[in-house]
């Protein structure tokens, strides 16, 4: 099974990246791809289709048949994916492509928690600025948890699961003291 996942993952990633790229034009693009891939996965999992897809028909015949079965459920981009996968003899991994695509969507929609510790309470504008910067850096939606620590003197410390940004005066003084020693 892991070999099939290895085969399916690049297709799923390419579709996901394309859907996200197109999302700026049409907000429902990711949902459309999810529906198309889900439908294709059901079609391919049919026993008759499994036999057909493993037959010796040409890639063009396989792709045309799958496209005709899907009808309007698959748009031009979905048809291009089917043709590409047929050329590479990979149509049977479409159910795994669908699962991997769903994994990418779930990961993308995940919300990252960011801890912001500041010397003074942050204004709404400051919180929005920090959130926007962290969304850009992490490529995720952000949930800010703000708290105050007066021992920082000034500045902020931003923590996520992956890293810490210490922009506090206390942190700068500590780094300066380490440099001087």
VMD Tcl script that builds the backbone (N, CA, C; Angstrom):
set m [mol new atoms 543]
animate dup $m
set s [atomselect $m all]
$s set {name element resname resid chain x y z} {
  {N N UNK 1 A 0.818 -1.195 0.000}
  {CA C UNK 1 A 0.000 0.000 0.000}
  {C C UNK 1 A 0.858 1.254 0.000}
  {N N UNK 2 A 1.990 1.234 0.708}
  {CA C UNK 2 A 2.836 2.426 0.774}
  {C C UNK 2 A 3.427 2.759 -0.596}
  {N N UNK 3 A 3.652 1.757 -1.427}
  {CA C UNK 3 A 4.151 2.015 -2.777}
  {C C UNK 3 A 3.121 2.791 -3.591}
  {N N UNK 4 A 1.843 2.418 -3.446}
  {CA C UNK 4 A 0.782 3.132 -4.145}
  {C C UNK 4 A 0.647 4.561 -3.625}
  {N N UNK 5 A 0.846 4.750 -2.335}
  {CA C UNK 5 A 0.802 6.094 -1.764}
  {C C UNK 5 A 1.939 6.938 -2.324}
  {N N UNK 6 A 3.098 6.337 -2.456}
  {CA C UNK 6 A 4.243 7.040 -3.029}
  {C C UNK 6 A 3.961 7.446 -4.471}
  {N N UNK 7 A 3.268 6.606 -5.204}
  {CA C UNK 7 A 2.896 6.922 -6.588}
  {C C UNK 7 A 1.834 8.022 -6.614}
  {N N UNK 8 A 0.869 7.951 -5.707}
  {CA C UNK 8 A -0.269 8.871 -5.714}
  {C C UNK 8 A 0.072 10.256 -5.184}
  {N N UNK 9 A 0.998 10.344 -4.254}
  {CA C UNK 9 A 1.274 11.613 -3.570}
  {C C UNK 9 A 1.644 12.763 -4.508}
  {N N UNK 10 A 2.517 12.574 -5.505}
  {CA C UNK 10 A 2.833 13.708 -6.396}
  {C C UNK 10 A 1.620 14.218 -7.180}
  {N N UNK 11 A 0.733 13.323 -7.573}
  {CA C UNK 11 A -0.479 13.745 -8.265}
  {C C UNK 11 A -1.362 14.569 -7.325}
  {N N UNK 12 A -1.537 14.073 -6.114}
  {CA C UNK 12 A -2.366 14.778 -5.140}
  {C C UNK 12 A -1.782 16.148 -4.820}
  {N N UNK 13 A -0.481 16.213 -4.655}
  {CA C UNK 13 A 0.179 17.483 -4.338}
  {C C UNK 13 A 0.037 18.464 -5.501}
  {N N UNK 14 A 0.208 17.982 -6.712}
  {CA C UNK 14 A 0.069 18.851 -7.892}
  {C C UNK 14 A -1.357 19.385 -8.006}
  {N N UNK 15 A -2.342 18.526 -7.796}
  {CA C UNK 15 A -3.741 18.960 -7.856}
  {C C UNK 15 A -4.019 19.970 -6.744}
  {N N UNK 16 A -3.518 19.681 -5.549}
  {CA C UNK 16 A -3.731 20.593 -4.422}
  {C C UNK 16 A -3.102 21.951 -4.698}
  {N N UNK 17 A -1.862 21.958 -5.157}
  {CA C UNK 17 A -1.187 23.225 -5.457}
  {C C UNK 17 A -1.933 24.004 -6.543}
  {N N UNK 18 A -2.405 23.294 -7.557}
  {CA C UNK 18 A -3.172 23.944 -8.621}
  {C C UNK 18 A -4.468 24.531 -8.069}
  {N N UNK 19 A -5.147 23.776 -7.225}
  {CA C UNK 19 A -6.416 24.243 -6.646}
  {C C UNK 19 A -6.198 25.473 -5.779}
  {N N UNK 20 A -5.127 25.486 -5.006}
  {CA C UNK 20 A -4.837 26.637 -4.154}
  {C C UNK 20 A -4.474 27.841 -5.019}
  {N N UNK 21 A -3.707 27.605 -6.074}
  {CA C UNK 21 A -3.340 28.686 -6.989}
  {C C UNK 21 A -4.581 29.293 -7.643}
  {N N UNK 22 A -5.529 28.450 -8.027}
  {CA C UNK 22 A -6.761 28.906 -8.668}
  {C C UNK 22 A -7.762 29.476 -7.668}
  {N N UNK 23 A -7.536 29.234 -6.392}
  {CA C UNK 23 A -8.471 29.675 -5.356}
  {C C UNK 23 A -8.617 31.197 -5.338}
  {N N UNK 24 A -7.571 31.911 -5.721}
  {CA C UNK 24 A -7.665 33.365 -5.734}
  {C C UNK 24 A -8.680 33.845 -6.776}
  {N N UNK 25 A -8.928 33.032 -7.778}
  {CA C UNK 25 A -9.903 33.363 -8.815}
  {C C UNK 25 A -11.292 32.870 -8.399}
  {N N UNK 26 A -11.349 31.655 -7.907}
  {CA C UNK 26 A -12.628 31.035 -7.559}
  {C C UNK 26 A -12.483 30.329 -6.217}
  {N N UNK 27 A -13.148 30.839 -5.194}
  {CA C UNK 27 A -13.013 30.328 -3.827}
  {C C UNK 27 A -13.433 28.873 -3.679}
  {N N UNK 28 A -14.245 28.364 -4.592}
  {CA C UNK 28 A -14.745 26.997 -4.445}
  {C C UNK 28 A -13.894 25.978 -5.196}
  {N N UNK 29 A -12.735 26.373 -5.702}
  {CA C UNK 29 A -11.907 25.471 -6.499}
  {C C UNK 29 A -11.488 24.230 -5.724}
  {N N UNK 30 A -11.067 24.392 -4.469}
  {CA C UNK 30 A -10.626 23.246 -3.668}
  {C C UNK 30 A -11.790 22.276 -3.493}
  {N N UNK 31 A -12.961 22.810 -3.207}
  {CA C UNK 31 A -14.149 21.964 -3.024}
  {C C UNK 31 A -14.489 21.221 -4.322}
  {N N UNK 32 A -14.377 21.907 -5.465}
  {CA C UNK 32 A -14.650 21.264 -6.754}
  {C C UNK 32 A -13.709 20.085 -6.973}
  {N N UNK 33 A -12.415 20.305 -6.687}
  {CA C UNK 33 A -11.445 19.227 -6.859}
  {C C UNK 33 A -11.740 18.071 -5.916}
  {N N UNK 34 A -12.139 18.393 -4.714}
  {CA C UNK 34 A -12.469 17.334 -3.754}
  {C C UNK 34 A -13.640 16.503 -4.276}
  {N N UNK 35 A -14.650 17.165 -4.816}
  {CA C UNK 35 A -15.802 16.458 -5.371}
  {C C UNK 35 A -15.412 15.636 -6.598}
  {N N UNK 36 A -14.601 16.221 -7.492}
  {CA C UNK 36 A -14.183 15.496 -8.701}
  {C C UNK 36 A -13.369 14.256 -8.337}
  {N N UNK 37 A -12.393 14.444 -7.454}
  {CA C UNK 37 A -11.543 13.312 -7.085}
  {C C UNK 37 A -12.337 12.232 -6.353}
  {N N UNK 38 A -13.275 12.653 -5.524}
  {CA C UNK 38 A -14.129 11.680 -4.831}
  {C C UNK 38 A -14.962 10.871 -5.812}
  {N N UNK 39 A -15.514 11.551 -6.802}
  {CA C UNK 39 A -16.305 10.867 -7.830}
  {C C UNK 39 A -15.425 9.914 -8.637}
  {N N UNK 40 A -14.248 10.395 -9.044}
  {CA C UNK 40 A -13.322 9.544 -9.801}
  {C C UNK 40 A -12.901 8.324 -8.986}
  {N N UNK 41 A -12.680 8.514 -7.698}
  {CA C UNK 41 A -12.296 7.391 -6.833}
  {C C UNK 41 A -13.400 6.335 -6.809}
  {N N UNK 42 A -14.655 6.780 -6.725}
  {CA C UNK 42 A -15.779 5.829 -6.738}
  {C C UNK 42 A -15.868 5.094 -8.065}
  {N N UNK 43 A -15.680 5.815 -9.152}
  {CA C UNK 43 A -15.741 5.189 -10.483}
  {C C UNK 43 A -14.649 4.136 -10.611}
  {N N UNK 44 A -13.443 4.479 -10.210}
  {CA C UNK 44 A -12.301 3.586 -10.367}
  {C C UNK 44 A -12.400 2.373 -9.439}
  {N N UNK 45 A -13.058 2.515 -8.295}
  {CA C UNK 45 A -13.175 1.401 -7.349}
  {C C UNK 45 A -14.228 0.377 -7.772}
  {N N UNK 46 A -15.033 0.690 -8.772}
  {CA C UNK 46 A -16.022 -0.250 -9.285}
  {C C UNK 46 A -15.286 -1.459 -9.857}
  {N N UNK 47 A -15.779 -2.662 -9.556}
  {CA C UNK 47 A -15.094 -3.888 -9.990}
  {C C UNK 47 A -14.948 -3.982 -11.503}
  {N N UNK 48 A -15.988 -3.597 -12.234}
  {CA C UNK 48 A -15.923 -3.633 -13.695}
  {C C UNK 48 A -14.850 -2.662 -14.196}
  {N N UNK 49 A -14.798 -1.486 -13.589}
  {CA C UNK 49 A -13.791 -0.495 -13.984}
  {C C UNK 49 A -12.384 -0.977 -13.643}
  {N N UNK 50 A -12.209 -1.636 -12.511}
  {CA C UNK 50 A -10.884 -2.153 -12.146}
  {C C UNK 50 A -10.375 -3.095 -13.228}
  {N N UNK 51 A -11.258 -3.982 -13.682}
  {CA C UNK 51 A -10.863 -4.914 -14.744}
  {C C UNK 51 A -10.534 -4.163 -16.028}
  {N N UNK 52 A -11.367 -3.183 -16.356}
  {CA C UNK 52 A -11.153 -2.403 -17.579}
  {C C UNK 52 A -9.831 -1.640 -17.518}
  {N N UNK 53 A -9.542 -1.027 -16.374}
  {CA C UNK 53 A -8.328 -0.206 -16.258}
  {C C UNK 53 A -7.048 -1.033 -16.290}
  {N N UNK 54 A -7.135 -2.297 -15.948}
  {CA C UNK 54 A -5.948 -3.155 -15.989}
  {C C UNK 54 A -5.849 -3.920 -17.314}
  {N N UNK 55 A -6.761 -3.637 -18.249}
  {CA C UNK 55 A -6.731 -4.294 -19.559}
  {C C UNK 55 A -5.633 -3.682 -20.426}
  {N N UNK 56 A -5.526 -4.185 -21.628}
  {CA C UNK 56 A -4.454 -3.736 -22.524}
  {C C UNK 56 A -4.892 -2.636 -23.489}
  {N N UNK 57 A -5.977 -1.949 -23.177}
  {CA C UNK 57 A -6.410 -0.850 -24.037}
  {C C UNK 57 A -5.386 0.281 -23.982}
  {N N UNK 58 A -5.401 1.097 -25.026}
  {CA C UNK 58 A -4.476 2.235 -25.071}
  {C C UNK 58 A -4.843 3.251 -23.994}
  {N N UNK 59 A -3.868 4.071 -23.655}
  {CA C UNK 59 A -4.075 5.114 -22.645}
  {C C UNK 59 A -5.186 6.061 -23.088}
  {N N UNK 60 A -5.224 6.364 -24.368}
  {CA C UNK 60 A -6.249 7.273 -24.888}
  {C C UNK 60 A -7.640 6.671 -24.732}
  {N N UNK 61 A -7.774 5.375 -25.038}
  {CA C UNK 61 A -9.070 4.689 -24.908}
  {C C UNK 61 A -9.495 4.655 -23.438}
  {N N UNK 62 A -8.568 4.349 -22.540}
  {CA C UNK 62 A -8.877 4.317 -21.109}
  {C C UNK 62 A -9.343 5.690 -20.626}
  {N N UNK 63 A -8.587 6.722 -20.991}
  {CA C UNK 63 A -8.922 8.077 -20.563}
  {C C UNK 63 A -10.274 8.506 -21.119}
  {N N UNK 64 A -10.507 8.262 -22.403}
  {CA C UNK 64 A -11.778 8.656 -23.026}
  {C C UNK 64 A -12.958 7.947 -22.370}
  {N N UNK 65 A -12.777 6.688 -22.023}
  {CA C UNK 65 A -13.855 5.928 -21.391}
  {C C UNK 65 A -14.168 6.484 -20.001}
  {N N UNK 66 A -13.138 6.723 -19.207}
  {CA C UNK 66 A -13.344 7.264 -17.863}
  {C C UNK 66 A -13.995 8.643 -17.954}
  {N N UNK 67 A -13.533 9.459 -18.870}
  {CA C UNK 67 A -14.099 10.814 -19.046}
  {C C UNK 67 A -15.566 10.726 -19.469}
  {N N UNK 68 A -15.881 9.803 -20.379}
  {CA C UNK 68 A -17.279 9.685 -20.820}
  {C C UNK 68 A -18.171 9.167 -19.692}
  {N N UNK 69 A -17.661 8.299 -18.852}
  {CA C UNK 69 A -18.438 7.806 -17.707}
  {C C UNK 69 A -18.699 8.941 -16.717}
  {N N UNK 70 A -17.702 9.768 -16.508}
  {CA C UNK 70 A -17.818 10.854 -15.537}
  {C C UNK 70 A -18.698 11.986 -16.030}
  {N N UNK 71 A -18.755 12.187 -17.314}
  {CA C UNK 71 A -19.598 13.238 -17.874}
  {C C UNK 71 A -19.247 14.606 -17.329}
  {N N UNK 72 A -20.263 15.326 -16.873}
  {CA C UNK 72 A -20.061 16.691 -16.401}
  {C C UNK 72 A -19.535 16.753 -14.971}
  {N N UNK 73 A -19.332 15.605 -14.353}
  {CA C UNK 73 A -18.782 15.581 -12.991}
  {C C UNK 73 A -17.316 16.015 -12.971}
  {N N UNK 74 A -16.673 15.985 -14.135}
  {CA C UNK 74 A -15.248 16.302 -14.233}
  {C C UNK 74 A -15.060 17.441 -15.231}
  {N N UNK 75 A -14.415 18.525 -14.805}
  {CA C UNK 75 A -14.175 19.661 -15.697}
  {C C UNK 75 A -12.930 19.413 -16.553}
  {N N UNK 76 A -12.535 20.424 -17.326}
  {CA C UNK 76 A -11.401 20.272 -18.252}
  {C C UNK 76 A -10.103 19.934 -17.520}
  {N N UNK 77 A -9.913 20.475 -16.329}
  {CA C UNK 77 A -8.693 20.197 -15.577}
  {C C UNK 77 A -8.701 18.766 -15.044}
  {N N UNK 78 A -9.861 18.318 -14.626}
  {CA C UNK 78 A -9.997 16.925 -14.204}
  {C C UNK 78 A -9.757 15.973 -15.363}
  {N N UNK 79 A -10.246 16.354 -16.540}
  {CA C UNK 79 A -10.007 15.535 -17.726}
  {C C UNK 79 A -8.515 15.474 -18.055}
  {N N UNK 80 A -7.828 16.595 -17.893}
  {CA C UNK 80 A -6.376 16.606 -18.128}
  {C C UNK 80 A -5.663 15.672 -17.151}
  {N N UNK 81 A -6.113 15.673 -15.894}
  {CA C UNK 81 A -5.530 14.762 -14.906}
  {C C UNK 81 A -5.764 13.312 -15.315}
  {N N UNK 82 A -6.970 13.002 -15.747}
  {CA C UNK 82 A -7.282 11.637 -16.174}
  {C C UNK 82 A -6.394 11.229 -17.340}
  {N N UNK 83 A -6.233 12.113 -18.316}
  {CA C UNK 83 A -5.383 11.789 -19.477}
  {C C UNK 83 A -3.926 11.566 -19.047}
  {N N UNK 84 A -3.440 12.424 -18.173}
  {CA C UNK 84 A -2.065 12.274 -17.695}
  {C C UNK 84 A -1.878 10.961 -16.944}
  {N N UNK 85 A -2.809 10.668 -16.059}
  {CA C UNK 85 A -2.687 9.433 -15.282}
  {C C UNK 85 A -2.858 8.197 -16.168}
  {N N UNK 86 A -3.675 8.292 -17.199}
  {CA C UNK 86 A -3.835 7.170 -18.127}
  {C C UNK 86 A -2.540 6.936 -18.908}
  {N N UNK 87 A -1.914 8.026 -19.353}
  {CA C UNK 87 A -0.638 7.892 -20.069}
  {C C UNK 87 A 0.417 7.212 -19.209}
  {N N UNK 88 A 0.391 7.491 -17.925}
  {CA C UNK 88 A 1.372 6.919 -17.001}
  {C C UNK 88 A 0.895 5.616 -16.371}
  {N N UNK 89 A -0.237 5.110 -16.832}
  {CA C UNK 89 A -0.826 3.867 -16.323}
  {C C UNK 89 A -1.027 3.921 -14.808}
  {N N UNK 90 A -1.625 5.026 -14.360}
  {CA C UNK 90 A -1.812 5.262 -12.926}
  {C C UNK 90 A -3.274 5.478 -12.531}
  {N N UNK 91 A -4.216 5.248 -13.415}
  {CA C UNK 91 A -5.617 5.507 -13.097}
  {C C UNK 91 A -6.112 4.710 -11.892}
  {N N UNK 92 A -5.537 3.543 -11.667}
  {CA C UNK 92 A -5.993 2.712 -10.546}
  {C C UNK 92 A -5.652 3.315 -9.180}
  {N N UNK 93 A -4.756 4.296 -9.134}
  {CA C UNK 93 A -4.404 4.904 -7.841}
  {C C UNK 93 A -5.234 6.149 -7.534}
  {N N UNK 94 A -6.237 6.437 -8.361}
  {CA C UNK 94 A -7.078 7.616 -8.114}
  {C C UNK 94 A -7.709 7.641 -6.711}
  {N N UNK 95 A -8.157 6.514 -6.160}
  {CA C UNK 95 A -8.688 6.572 -4.793}
  {C C UNK 95 A -7.642 7.038 -3.769}
  {N N UNK 96 A -6.419 6.667 -3.971}
  {CA C UNK 96 A -5.353 7.084 -3.049}
  {C C UNK 96 A -5.002 8.548 -3.291}
  {N N UNK 97 A -5.051 8.982 -4.555}
  {CA C UNK 97 A -4.842 10.401 -4.861}
  {C C UNK 97 A -5.893 11.226 -4.123}
  {N N UNK 98 A -7.132 10.748 -4.128}
  {CA C UNK 98 A -8.220 11.441 -3.434}
  {C C UNK 98 A -7.925 11.535 -1.932}
  {N N UNK 99 A -7.504 10.448 -1.337}
  {CA C UNK 99 A -7.199 10.462 0.110}
  {C C UNK 99 A -6.034 11.394 0.426}
  {N N UNK 100 A -5.014 11.359 -0.396}
  {CA C UNK 100 A -3.862 12.243 -0.179}
  {C C UNK 100 A -4.264 13.711 -0.366}
  {N N UNK 101 A -5.096 13.982 -1.363}
  {CA C UNK 101 A -5.582 15.342 -1.585}
  {C C UNK 101 A -6.340 15.823 -0.352}
  {N N UNK 102 A -7.193 14.970 0.203}
  {CA C UNK 102 A -7.927 15.338 1.412}
  {C C UNK 102 A -6.971 15.639 2.563}
  {N N UNK 103 A -5.902 14.872 2.641}
  {CA C UNK 103 A -4.892 15.109 3.678}
  {C C UNK 103 A -4.274 16.498 3.505}
  {N N UNK 104 A -3.934 16.875 2.288}
  {CA C UNK 104 A -3.360 18.197 2.037}
  {C C UNK 104 A -4.349 19.311 2.386}
  {N N UNK 105 A -5.630 19.092 2.061}
  {CA C UNK 105 A -6.654 20.092 2.375}
  {C C UNK 105 A -6.784 20.250 3.889}
  {N N UNK 106 A -6.817 19.134 4.604}
  {CA C UNK 106 A -6.927 19.193 6.070}
  {C C UNK 106 A -5.722 19.914 6.671}
  {N N UNK 107 A -4.557 19.605 6.163}
  {CA C UNK 107 A -3.340 20.245 6.662}
  {C C UNK 107 A -3.366 21.749 6.367}
  {N N UNK 108 A -3.816 22.104 5.184}
  {CA C UNK 108 A -3.878 23.505 4.782}
  {C C UNK 108 A -4.870 24.286 5.636}
  {N N UNK 109 A -5.987 23.665 5.945}
  {CA C UNK 109 A -7.026 24.336 6.717}
  {C C UNK 109 A -6.748 24.347 8.220}
  {N N UNK 110 A -5.686 23.688 8.617}
  {CA C UNK 110 A -5.361 23.648 10.040}
  {C C UNK 110 A -5.044 25.047 10.550}
  {N N UNK 111 A -5.346 25.232 11.791}
  {CA C UNK 111 A -5.095 26.526 12.416}
  {C C UNK 111 A -3.891 26.385 13.327}
  {N N UNK 112 A -2.929 27.255 13.144}
  {CA C UNK 112 A -1.738 27.245 13.985}
  {C C UNK 112 A -1.966 28.162 15.176}
  {N N UNK 113 A -1.652 27.655 16.344}
  {CA C UNK 113 A -1.754 28.485 17.544}
  {C C UNK 113 A -0.446 29.225 17.729}
  {N N UNK 114 A -0.566 30.513 17.953}
  {CA C UNK 114 A 0.608 31.362 18.153}
  {C C UNK 114 A 0.463 32.056 19.505}
  {N N UNK 115 A 1.467 31.862 20.342}
  {CA C UNK 115 A 1.503 32.512 21.655}
  {C C UNK 115 A 2.269 33.818 21.514}
  {N N UNK 116 A 1.645 34.911 21.887}
  {CA C UNK 116 A 2.293 36.219 21.831}
  {C C UNK 116 A 2.362 36.764 23.258}
  {N N UNK 117 A 3.586 36.933 23.747}
  {CA C UNK 117 A 3.797 37.502 25.076}
  {C C UNK 117 A 4.406 38.874 24.878}
  {N N UNK 118 A 3.758 39.890 25.452}
  {CA C UNK 118 A 4.238 41.258 25.268}
  {C C UNK 118 A 4.388 41.942 26.614}
  {N N UNK 119 A 5.164 43.025 26.603}
  {CA C UNK 119 A 5.379 43.800 27.824}
  {C C UNK 119 A 4.130 44.608 28.172}
  {N N UNK 120 A 3.393 45.025 27.181}
  {CA C UNK 120 A 2.158 45.797 27.347}
  {C C UNK 120 A 1.050 45.097 26.566}
  {N N UNK 121 A -0.198 45.278 26.944}
  {CA C UNK 121 A -1.286 44.683 26.143}
  {C C UNK 121 A -1.240 45.205 24.704}
  {N N UNK 122 A -1.449 44.309 23.752}
  {CA C UNK 122 A -1.432 44.687 22.342}
  {C C UNK 122 A -2.791 45.239 21.938}
  {N N UNK 123 A -2.759 46.270 21.110}
  {CA C UNK 123 A -4.009 46.815 20.562}
  {C C UNK 123 A -4.542 45.846 19.510}
  {N N UNK 124 A -5.774 46.038 19.119}
  {CA C UNK 124 A -6.389 45.204 18.074}
  {C C UNK 124 A -5.579 45.306 16.787}
  {N N UNK 125 A -5.151 46.509 16.420}
  {CA C UNK 125 A -4.367 46.714 15.194}
  {C C UNK 125 A -3.043 45.954 15.265}
  {N N UNK 126 A -2.391 45.993 16.435}
  {CA C UNK 126 A -1.128 45.268 16.594}
  {C C UNK 126 A -1.352 43.763 16.497}
  {N N UNK 127 A -2.432 43.276 17.100}
  {CA C UNK 127 A -2.742 41.845 17.020}
  {C C UNK 127 A -3.003 41.426 15.575}
  {N N UNK 128 A -3.728 42.255 14.835}
  {CA C UNK 128 A -4.005 41.951 13.430}
  {C C UNK 128 A -2.725 41.936 12.608}
  {N N UNK 129 A -1.815 42.845 12.907}
  {CA C UNK 129 A -0.542 42.912 12.185}
  {C C UNK 129 A 0.297 41.664 12.461}
  {N N UNK 130 A 0.359 41.245 13.715}
  {CA C UNK 130 A 1.100 40.032 14.080}
  {C C UNK 130 A 0.453 38.818 13.409}
  {N N UNK 131 A -0.869 38.731 13.468}
  {CA C UNK 131 A -1.577 37.601 12.868}
  {C C UNK 131 A -1.331 37.530 11.356}
  {N N UNK 132 A -1.383 38.669 10.683}
  {CA C UNK 132 A -1.149 38.689 9.232}
  {C C UNK 132 A 0.270 38.239 8.897}
  {N N UNK 133 A 1.235 38.714 9.658}
  {CA C UNK 133 A 2.631 38.326 9.412}
  {C C UNK 133 A 2.839 36.827 9.651}
  {N N UNK 134 A 2.220 36.306 10.703}
  {CA C UNK 134 A 2.387 34.881 11.008}
  {C C UNK 134 A 1.625 34.007 10.008}
  {N N UNK 135 A 0.468 34.465 9.542}
  {CA C UNK 135 A -0.251 33.711 8.506}
  {C C UNK 135 A 0.603 33.595 7.254}
  {N N UNK 136 A 1.268 34.675 6.910}
  {CA C UNK 136 A 2.133 34.669 5.725}
  {C C UNK 136 A 3.322 33.731 5.936}
  {N N UNK 137 A 3.924 33.811 7.111}
  {CA C UNK 137 A 5.107 32.991 7.398}
  {C C UNK 137 A 4.769 31.499 7.478}
  {N N UNK 138 A 3.648 31.167 8.114}
  {CA C UNK 138 A 3.288 29.770 8.329}
  {C C UNK 138 A 2.391 29.194 7.229}
  {N N UNK 139 A 1.833 30.069 6.398}
  {CA C UNK 139 A 0.897 29.656 5.350}
  {C C UNK 139 A -0.272 28.882 5.951}
  {N N UNK 140 A -0.776 29.381 7.067}
  {CA C UNK 140 A -1.904 28.782 7.757}
  {C C UNK 140 A -2.748 29.866 8.401}
  {N N UNK 141 A -3.946 29.492 8.765}
  {CA C UNK 141 A -4.763 30.386 9.563}
  {C C UNK 141 A -4.170 30.411 10.966}
  {N N UNK 142 A -4.303 31.542 11.618}
  {CA C UNK 142 A -3.648 31.755 12.908}
  {C C UNK 142 A -4.676 32.013 13.996}
  {N N UNK 143 A -4.408 31.435 15.155}
  {CA C UNK 143 A -5.174 31.767 16.359}
  {C C UNK 143 A -4.173 32.348 17.345}
  {N N UNK 144 A -4.342 33.633 17.646}
  {CA C UNK 144 A -3.430 34.301 18.574}
  {C C UNK 144 A -3.893 34.109 20.009}
  {N N UNK 145 A -2.958 33.783 20.866}
  {CA C UNK 145 A -3.176 33.753 22.305}
  {C C UNK 145 A -2.229 34.784 22.889}
  {N N UNK 146 A -2.769 35.920 23.284}
  {CA C UNK 146 A -1.947 37.026 23.775}
  {C C UNK 146 A -1.956 37.066 25.296}
  {N N UNK 147 A -0.782 37.333 25.862}
  {CA C UNK 147 A -0.688 37.574 27.303}
  {C C UNK 147 A 0.405 38.595 27.566}
  {N N UNK 148 A 0.415 39.117 28.789}
  {CA C UNK 148 A 1.333 40.192 29.158}
  {C C UNK 148 A 2.327 39.673 30.194}
  {N N UNK 149 A 3.594 40.039 30.001}
  {CA C UNK 149 A 4.655 39.745 30.972}
  {C C UNK 149 A 5.469 41.024 31.129}
  {N N UNK 150 A 5.258 41.732 32.231}
  {CA C UNK 150 A 5.911 43.026 32.437}
  {C C UNK 150 A 7.424 42.905 32.598}
  {N N UNK 151 A 7.926 41.713 32.861}
  {CA C UNK 151 A 9.378 41.548 33.012}
  {C C UNK 151 A 10.111 41.648 31.673}
  {N N UNK 152 A 9.380 41.686 30.559}
  {CA C UNK 152 A 10.013 41.800 29.239}
  {C C UNK 152 A 10.567 43.201 28.984}
  {N N UNK 153 A 10.171 44.175 29.732}
  {CA C UNK 153 A 10.536 45.586 29.596}
  {C C UNK 153 A 9.809 46.190 28.388}
  {N N UNK 154 A 10.051 45.660 27.189}
  {CA C UNK 154 A 9.388 46.131 25.966}
  {C C UNK 154 A 9.477 45.021 24.924}
  {N N UNK 155 A 8.663 45.129 23.869}
  {CA C UNK 155 A 8.720 44.164 22.770}
  {C C UNK 155 A 7.808 42.971 22.987}
  {N N UNK 156 A 7.988 41.960 22.128}
  {CA C UNK 156 A 7.157 40.755 22.180}
  {C C UNK 156 A 7.990 39.501 21.969}
  {N N UNK 157 A 7.443 38.386 22.443}
  {CA C UNK 157 A 7.981 37.057 22.154}
  {C C UNK 157 A 6.854 36.291 21.476}
  {N N UNK 158 A 7.137 35.743 20.298}
  {CA C UNK 158 A 6.140 35.001 19.522}
  {C C UNK 158 A 6.582 33.543 19.475}
  {N N UNK 159 A 5.686 32.645 19.911}
  {CA C UNK 159 A 5.996 31.211 19.956}
  {C C UNK 159 A 4.963 30.424 19.160}
  {N N UNK 160 A 5.456 29.458 18.387}
  {CA C UNK 160 A 4.596 28.458 17.751}
  {C C UNK 160 A 5.213 27.108 18.087}
  {N N UNK 161 A 4.644 26.052 17.541}
  {CA C UNK 161 A 5.213 24.725 17.771}
  {C C UNK 161 A 6.605 24.606 17.175}
  {N N UNK 162 A 6.869 25.358 16.102}
  {CA C UNK 162 A 8.104 25.192 15.349}
  {C C UNK 162 A 9.234 26.145 15.713}
  {N N UNK 163 A 8.923 27.329 16.212}
  {CA C UNK 163 A 9.984 28.293 16.459}
  {C C UNK 163 A 9.564 29.355 17.459}
  {N N UNK 164 A 10.572 30.145 17.874}
  {CA C UNK 164 A 10.357 31.270 18.789}
  {C C UNK 164 A 11.015 32.499 18.173}
  {N N UNK 165 A 10.280 33.601 18.174}
  {CA C UNK 165 A 10.845 34.885 17.754}
  {C C UNK 165 A 10.870 35.762 18.999}
  {N N UNK 166 A 12.076 36.072 19.471}
  {CA C UNK 166 A 12.206 36.878 20.681}
  {C C UNK 166 A 12.575 38.303 20.296}
  {N N UNK 167 A 11.593 39.169 20.283}
  {CA C UNK 167 A 11.811 40.578 19.968}
  {C C UNK 167 A 11.675 41.446 21.207}
  {N N UNK 168 A 11.883 40.846 22.357}
  {CA C UNK 168 A 11.736 41.603 23.606}
  {C C UNK 168 A 13.050 42.296 23.954}
  {N N UNK 169 A 12.939 43.336 24.721}
  {CA C UNK 169 A 14.148 44.042 25.191}
  {C C UNK 169 A 14.969 43.134 26.089}
  {N N UNK 170 A 14.303 42.365 26.931}
  {CA C UNK 170 A 15.019 41.426 27.804}
  {C C UNK 170 A 15.824 40.434 26.963}
  {N N UNK 171 A 15.223 39.903 25.899}
  {CA C UNK 171 A 15.918 38.961 25.022}
  {C C UNK 171 A 17.105 39.612 24.327}
  {N N UNK 172 A 16.929 40.861 23.897}
  {CA C UNK 172 A 18.029 41.579 23.253}
  {C C UNK 172 A 19.167 41.838 24.240}
  {N N UNK 173 A 18.821 42.194 25.465}
  {CA C UNK 173 A 19.844 42.407 26.491}
  {C C UNK 173 A 20.576 41.105 26.807}
  {N N UNK 174 A 19.865 40.008 26.874}
  {CA C UNK 174 A 20.497 38.701 27.124}
  {C C UNK 174 A 21.454 38.327 25.994}
  {N N UNK 175 A 21.042 38.571 24.751}
  {CA C UNK 175 A 21.922 38.265 23.614}
  {C C UNK 175 A 23.167 39.149 23.634}
  {N N UNK 176 A 22.988 40.427 23.981}
  {CA C UNK 176 A 24.114 41.348 24.081}
  {C C UNK 176 A 25.085 40.902 25.180}
  {N N UNK 177 A 24.555 40.480 26.309}
  {CA C UNK 177 A 25.393 40.001 27.414}
  {C C UNK 177 A 26.173 38.767 26.994}
  {N N UNK 178 A 25.533 37.872 26.236}
  {CA C UNK 178 A 26.240 36.667 25.750}
  {C C UNK 178 A 27.346 37.034 24.772}
  {N N UNK 179 A 27.121 38.023 23.941}
  {CA C UNK 179 A 28.134 38.458 22.972}
  {C C UNK 179 A 29.340 39.086 23.683}
  {N N UNK 180 A 29.079 39.799 24.748}
  {CA C UNK 180 A 30.146 40.492 25.464}
  {C C UNK 180 A 30.993 39.530 26.294}
  {N N UNK 181 A 30.482 38.405 26.629}
  {CA C UNK 181 A 31.235 37.445 27.476}
  {C C UNK 181 A 32.202 36.655 26.686}
}
mol reanalyze $m
mol bondsrecalc $m
mol representation Tube
mol addrep $m
